[in-house]
Amino acid sequence: MFDYPALFRLDGRRAIVVGAGSGIGKTSAEALAAFGAHVTCADLDAAAAERTAAAIAAAGGKADAVHIDVRDTKTVTAAFARDRAIDVLVSTPGINVRKPILKITDDEFDRVIDVNLKGTFRLIRAAGESMAERGKGSIIAFSSIRSVTVEPGQGVYAATKAGIVQLLRAFAAEMGPRGVRANAIAPGVVDTPLTAPIKQNADWYEGYARKSILGRWAKPEELAGMVVYLASDASSYVTGACMFVDGGWTAADGRFQPPL
């Protein structure tokens, strides 16, 4: 019988998780290590990256840490120059400026684009080069439900998240013949530092919970299974995809419950 559990194992593989200091990045790093990968925890907050790596090591996993600023090509290049044998990249960083488009300044627009979209570009370019040289690799970048459904105040953020999906699809098409896969993950509402301001408004927080078919927010660790899947051989025939992990947010309208 085929060894199906082995499909998900990552023993002997090296992964770099960018944004590993907190939230989805932290749980992604922990999960990859739990399935056998040696994980480099990368973050703008070097101390936070070190804490994640230390926690993984304390649990018996293999991890180290590195500082990275996705806005700075030099730090991105340096992070990947440390180890040219990276098998998996997970890119999670993202920022948001919640304002109507008419109120967004040029500087705010540029800042969101630079982190979310150009930052992803810098990472996949650096990882893809070394992966292509070795003829294998899995690139995973986080998009959002905002790539397909938006609300007032989310225009620039949504544009970056849609852009990430198309960037990954193009990269998948270019890199497939060289043995490298590229996929996006689109979460729904997840309890992370990025969404912390919403929790301060009870109506807003509950409104988002009700929009999900499951009626609640996601925990960061609920994204980890998809990360492990896309990193592993279990997804060996999956590339150019956008995987929604959104509690059903994009499957149903949710604005009105008809009298059935």
PyMOL commands that set and color helices and strands:
alter all, ss='L'
color gray80, all
select helices_A, chain A and resi 5-8+23-34+46-58+73-81+101-103+106-134+145-147+155-178+193-199+202-211+220-231+233-235
alter helices_A, ss='H'
color red, helices_A
select strands_A, chain A and resi 14-18+38-43+62-67+88-91+137-142+180-187+242-245
alter strands_A, ss='S'
color yellow, strands_A
deselect
rebuild
show_as cartoon
